[in-house]
Amino acid sequence: MSEENTRHGETAERGSESEGPVAVLFGGPSAEHDVSVVSGWAIADSLAGSGFAVERLFIDLRGRWWRVRDDAVSGRPRAGVFDDPGSGGADGPWSPGEALAMLSARPDAPVVFVALHGPFGEDGTVQALLDAYDLTYTGAGVSASAIGMDKVIFKRLVGGLGLPIVPWMQVTAARWRADRRSVLGDVDLFATRNGEPRLMVKPSRLGSSVGMTIAHGPDERAAALDTAFRYDTVAVVEKYLDHPRELEVAVIGNEPSRLQSFGPGEVYPGREFYDYVAKYADGVSKATPKADLDPELAGDVRAMAEKAYAAIGCEGFARIDFLLDGTRVLLSEINTIPGFTPISLFPVMAAGGLGSFAAVCVRIVELARARRSARIRSTLTPADLPR
């Protein structure tokens, strides 16, 4: 569905108009911890500015939960809050169970805005915990989060649906430890068959390009796999594309027939590829929320994004990434909790359609409430069962 005609029916999808509290969850025990802090803080500020009662829940690298006190939230996040939460303006620590039990016991239990990137936050783990405590939360549910985070499963699914993807192969850490020579032989054969000696090697279940390497030739492939296996037990090896255009689409919505898609935007990496530094260091890369594309091609890219979004059962919001190799558009991956940093493209693209960064955050909260309302209506009780 195109960006221009996706507004129809959206008001029916909205949840309750009453504004209850929101707890923004950020940090987390992953390599993307620092990015999550920036995203979560920006989201909390925008929702507070929109009139919501907001609290900030910080998860440290050890997985302990903290509540950032109100007297520590003005302006930029104070470094001490995150280096030593207890002395830097946060109450805690609590275990996940203790923190979630306290949230769910409140008469006005908050909507939890999940702003956690990477494992634990984006792979279905925290979503399962929130479901277990019957808490309303933003974004994709357990299964969609897990599929979206796992590049191997995602590629198998969307490839099976006929969406174009970059040629790829999977390598497991167990096989790598047992027989490196055999694995490298298979990787060499993969490169030869695809007519490209350069390969992209990355962990299957991580984001922000952490652990991702270009192996420029056979002599760099072992080191690239070693790097990927520092972060995951499964690695993805892809054919290298020579400077493709990097396109991104923002998708928002719960029901596949009522999705809003924005973009495609385009990223211009300031390095050899769009790695962690290129994504998050100020001034390294450039981006535009509206790529210079033929309108028909732009519509096709948005349609592909919505198809991939719906295919994994995504809800709330996501960013879908594409590579434009010459005239061919290839689906790269889906990010079910994209960045909300000052240089992140997702909120900029969505704000172009919804009006502002704050409006994007409010809409995501509304969609969480709407999903909650729909699921409550569809829940069976013993009295509903046939007898």
Order of alpha helices (4+ residues) and beta strands (2+ residues): beta-alpha-beta-beta-alpha-beta-alpha-beta-alpha-alpha-alpha-beta-alpha-alpha-beta-beta-alpha-beta-beta-beta-alpha-beta-alpha-beta-beta-alpha-alpha
